[in-house]
Amino acid sequence: MTINNDDANLPAPTDPQGKDAPLEESRGWDHIGAIIVDATLQRRQNYHATVKPRVVALVEAWPDAATTSGFRTRLDTGKLSEIIDWPSPGRLAQVEDITAVFERQGIETVSELRDALSDQARRTVVREALAAVRHVSPKTLEYIDTLSGVSTDAPGA
């Protein structure tokens, strides 16, 4: 389902928005494949109805894809489309391209991604490489920060 309301795609708040508001868990994954797929699918999609179920299915089907090399091995089987029930070749190509950026940058784990995005010099290089991928916008870059647990409130972030 495509929507035009960007607010539906914002990360959930980590604190209640008022005294009686329920606490909603913030988005994040300890699985490189999940971060890549989530960041790729989020554009113009409803998170809870479209993106999250597909990412959960990926994590359950491919637990060994928690690292970039594990995700690459699984991607090379050509079955990602089936696992996440996503036929669009454009989004699947974007998954491939983001994975290739992580490979070139030597980012193997979510912890390494978080470290790279937390170090100002490395952050610039990684973000420039990701920004060169088609459809990776500044909003997507910020979303990758959120998914990997990088605080965008930090100085220089």
Buried (B, 14 or more C-beta within 10 A) or exposed (E): EEBEEEEBBBBEEEEEEEEEEEEEEEBBBBBBBBBBBBBBBBBBBBBEEBBBEBBEBBBEBBEEBBBBBBBBEBBEEEEBBEBBEBEEEEBBBBBBBBBBBBBEBEBBBBEBBBBBBBEEEBBEEBBEBBEEBEEBEEEBBBBBBBBBBBEEEEEEE
